[in-house]
Amino acid sequence: MTLGEKIRHARKSCNLSQVGLAEKLCVSRSAIAKWETDKGVPDVENLKYLSRLLNVSVDYLLNDDD
């Protein structure tokens, strides 16, 4: 599973829309869409916030072995 797929899966598990997640992270919805389609990657700070908001570890997001 790619980083984008993991973000999308975790976001949906938390019943968050892309807009809802973007608002919580103070980023644009298009940034979330880019991350979820692997056309961009969140910076380190946003990775930490994502892990907290989505109840997953940074290791889970970044690790290829799931």
C-alpha positions as CSV (number, residue, x, y, z in Angstrom):
1,M,0.0,0.0,0.0
2,T,1.4,3.4,-0.9
3,L,1.5,6.4,1.4
4,G,-1.4,8.0,-0.4
5,E,-3.5,4.8,-0.1
6,K,-2.7,4.7,3.6
7,I,-3.7,8.3,4.1
8,R,-7.0,7.8,2.2
9,H,-7.8,4.6,4.1
10,A,-7.1,6.1,7.5
11,R,-9.0,9.3,6.6
12,K,-12.1,7.3,5.6
13,S,-11.8,5.1,8.7
14,C,-12.1,8.3,10.8
15,N,-15.1,9.4,8.7
16,L,-13.3,12.6,7.5
17,S,-13.7,14.1,4.1
18,Q,-10.7,15.6,2.3
19,V,-12.1,19.0,3.1
20,G,-12.5,18.1,6.8
21,L,-8.9,16.8,7.0
22,A,-7.6,19.8,5.2
23,E,-9.3,22.1,7.6
24,K,-7.8,20.3,10.6
25,L,-4.3,20.4,9.1
26,C,-4.7,24.0,7.8
27,V,-3.8,22.9,4.2
28,S,-5.8,23.0,1.0
29,R,-8.1,20.2,-0.1
30,S,-6.0,19.9,-3.2
31,A,-2.9,19.2,-1.0
32,I,-4.8,16.3,0.6
33,A,-5.8,15.1,-2.9
34,K,-2.2,15.2,-4.1
35,W,-1.0,13.2,-1.1
36,E,-3.7,10.6,-1.6
37,T,-2.9,10.2,-5.3
38,D,0.9,10.0,-4.6
39,K,1.5,13.2,-6.6
40,G,2.9,14.9,-3.5
41,V,4.0,14.1,0.0
42,P,3.3,15.8,3.3
43,D,6.2,17.5,5.0
44,V,7.4,16.1,8.4
45,E,5.2,18.3,10.5
46,N,2.1,17.4,8.5
47,L,3.0,13.7,8.8
48,K,3.1,14.1,12.6
49,Y,-0.3,15.8,12.6
50,L,-1.7,13.3,10.2
51,S,-0.6,10.4,12.4
52,R,-2.3,12.0,15.4
53,L,-5.5,13.0,13.6
54,L,-5.9,9.6,11.9
55,N,-4.9,7.5,14.9
56,V,-2.0,5.8,13.1
57,S,1.7,5.9,13.6
58,V,4.2,7.8,11.4
59,D,5.9,4.4,11.0
60,Y,2.7,2.9,9.5
61,L,2.4,5.8,7.0
62,L,6.0,5.6,5.9
63,N,6.7,1.8,6.2
64,D,6.4,-0.2,3.0
65,D,5.9,-3.4,5.0
66,D,2.3,-3.4,6.1
